[in-house]
Amino acid sequence: MNELGHLKRLSSVKTNAGAKFLTPAAFPGNHCPLHTTLALSAKVRGMSTLVVGTPECGTYSRNVIRRSRNKEGGLHWMYILDAQEVVFGCREGLIQALREMDQAGAKAIMMILTCVPELIGEDAEGIMHELQPQIGARLAYVAMGHFKCNSYPSGFWKTLAAFGSLMEPAKSASAQTVNVLGRSPDEDHIPMPSLLAELERKGFRLRMLAPGSDFADFEAAPDARLNLVLSPYMNPLAKQMSEQLGIPYVSLHEKYDPAGIDGLLDQIADLLGFRWEGEFAAAREQVLTLQDQVRQTMGGASYIIGRIGALTPLPLAGYLDLLGMKPLLLHMEEFFPDDRVWAKDLLARGHDPLICHMVNEPADIPVLKRFRPDFFFGKPLQPGEDLPGLAYMFDLYGRAGHERTALLLSNLLRALEHSEAPAEGRRRHGTI
């Protein structure tokens, strides 16, 4: 397939720049990280925003804010550069705008720099250091030039890391408080992971830190005993809090195998000073049973991972190796800082799949079909389009532990049962 000659294999990908577009038919759209930065900040109650950019950025920002369902307690302003500022910078204007937002009652301000301020080298950090002692509002900034990335996830994790700059060491620690990074207090529609429910039964207070939280929750976060991370977007913030505030963290979203999950549970118990008493044994046994069924059905099968939401493909691919499945192509919405570790793990297992970035379904689907995989995870392919697949994986969001793995395996087996693809087609192993 000469049309894929521009793609790199995992062994050659070291940064986000290595994930090339699958086809030339790319488009920007909501892949601009400004979208996610602004939407996330606006959904934290009490957080104000100042978008700095061109008139196009200002128009786009208005649409993002208008669609935000939670923007109470914050001011959302746009600073539109004029022709002189594009050439000579906008330092004085930004300082004045931040002063005015402070006077208007902003409690905390996230200044969002778009492409042009980044290109001209505006010194946002210098502005923060100069102005912060003079005003009451807490100041943070994030540089979100789209030319530096090809997608939106950096708008999440870089913004959340910027929230860490607003945190100060706690005067006293709360032995019974655990921060949950990646679950909103408004997410009643998403089942509470049994791990969190068990911690509450043991008397621990859970503080949810995510879009939908209050800025005061982020301010108070340094008093926690432990950070539990449910989303890859939260890992950089957890690392920052560990290094600067001394709060240990356990990342729950990367492990699928029972032994790995057992290790995480033991680590949590050790850090919090108790012992589990078989609370998760039933879910673990269910996973072991389901794993045997998947190995018997899909052992040796090839697959492609497409768009799977907030899940990251490399840890998932490492787990699928334990089930005997072989990756052909992985879509990476972004190559996260932690992905180097998971890339090394997958390569050590003997897999070196092609890596790509998909953004345009009409152009991407014909290329994906030519791989002839035995199974497809995520989108854009749909089940019934010549192969079995698991298109909907968003129900794994916010889950953790053995119950998440059980849900994944149950969904996979259910997808195979309802597939119209012939049984012999499940073991073609692809053509690449």
Secondary structure, 3 states (H helix, E strand, C coil): CHHHCCCEEHHHCCCHHHCCECCCCCCCHHHCHHHHHHHHHHCCECEEEEEEECHHHHHHHHHHHHHCCCCCCCCEEEEECCHHHHHHCCHHHHHHHHHHHHHCCCCEEEEEECHHHHHCCCCHHHHHHHHHHHCCCEEEEEECCHHHCCCCHHHHHHHHHHHHCCCCCCCCCCCCEEEEECCCCCCCCCCCCHHHHHHHHCCCEEEEECCCCEHHHHHHHHHCCEEEECCHHHHHHHHHHHHHHCCCEEECCCCCCHHHHHHHHHHHHHHHCCCCCCCCHHHHHHHHHHHHHHHHHHCCCEEEECECCCCCHHHHHHHHHHCCCEEEEEECCCCCCCHHHHHHHHHHCCCCCEEEECCCHHHHHHHHHHHCCCEEECECCCCCCCCCEECCCHHHCCCCCHHHHHHHHHHHHHHHHCCCCCHHHHHCCCCC
